[in-house]
Amino acid sequence: KKIPYFNKFYKKISQKMLYNLAVLADDDTAPVDNNAYFFGYMGVASALVFANLGASYGTAKSGVGISSMGVLKPDLIMKSIIPIIMAGILGIYGLIVAVILGTGIDANYSAKKGYAHLAAGLCCGFSSFAAGLAIGVVGDAGVRANAN
């Protein structure tokens, strides 16, 4: 005895797999998918959000180190501001990538471009987030070591 729900589920999964294979093979006969816009804009948003999360963490963590160091040696504050500048640049990188990806979304937007923009946005966002964490930790320790 066959289970009708399983057959419907299997048919839907098979169609989706064939669609994804057609998209990845850059087949022009692939049907237009409006979900491509979702993936594209998620790439834009993730580049912007994660890059700025990393920048804000790096700025905050380094700023705490500069504040505690400034109490003991206020003449070294301007020398120790480099980690904050480096962390701020991460946010600018995310903004630049988000603008580039956002301008690439047009009326002839395919699912392949949507997946590519999602991957590019995640790549930029997560790498900037990790760099912001590293800048925060190393910047805080470096500023405190500079005071000694």
C-alpha positions, -999 to +999 in steps of 0.1 A: +000+000+000+014+034-010+014+064+012+000+094-007+017+120+015+051+104+009+045+104-029+036+141-029+066+149-008+090+128-030+076+145-061+081+180-047+117+172-036+125+157-070+112+188-088+132+211-064+164+191-070+160+192-108+153+230-105+185+235-085+206+214-109+192+235-138+201+267-120+236+256-111+242+244-147+233+279-159+204+265-179+183+292-195+153+270-195+151+271-157+118+287-146+119+322-131+121+320-094+110+351-074+129+336-044+161+347-060+154+383-048+152+370-013+186+354-014+201+384-031+188+408-005+198+385+023+233+386+010+232+424+010+218+424+046+243+399+059+273+418+045+261+450+061+249+435+094+278+411+102+305+436+091+291+462+114+287+438+142+324+430+139+333+467+136+312+476+167+327+448+188+363+458+178+356+494+185+340+488+219+367+463+231+396+485+219+378+516+233+377+500+268+414+494+266+421+529+255+399+543+283+417+523+310+451+532+296+442+568+293+437+571+330+474+562+336+490+577+306+468+603+288+496+612+264+494+578+246+457+580+237+463+593+201+489+566+195+466+539+206+436+548+184+447+526+155+426+495+165+395+517+165+402+530+130+409+494+118+376+482+133+357+511+117+371+502+083+355+468+085+320+485+087+329+505+056+339+473+038+305+458+046+288+489+033+307+489+000+300+452-006+263+458+002+260+486-022+278+466-050+255+436-044+224+458-041+230+475-075+234+441-091+198+432-084+177+440-114+147+428-134+166+399-150+177+384-117+183+347-118+185+322-089+222+317-097+229+353-091+208+352-060+229+324-046+261+341-056+251+373-039+241+354-008+275+337-007+293+369-013+274+387+014+280+360+039+316+357+030+322+395+035+300+396+066+314+367+085+350+375+076+346+411+088+329+398+120+358+375+127+383+403+120+364+426+143+366+401+171+403+397+165+409+434+163+390+439+196+409+413+215+443+421+201+437+459+202+427+458+238+457+438+248+480+459+226+468+492+240+472+479+276+507+466+268+516+500+252+508+517+285+534+496+304 
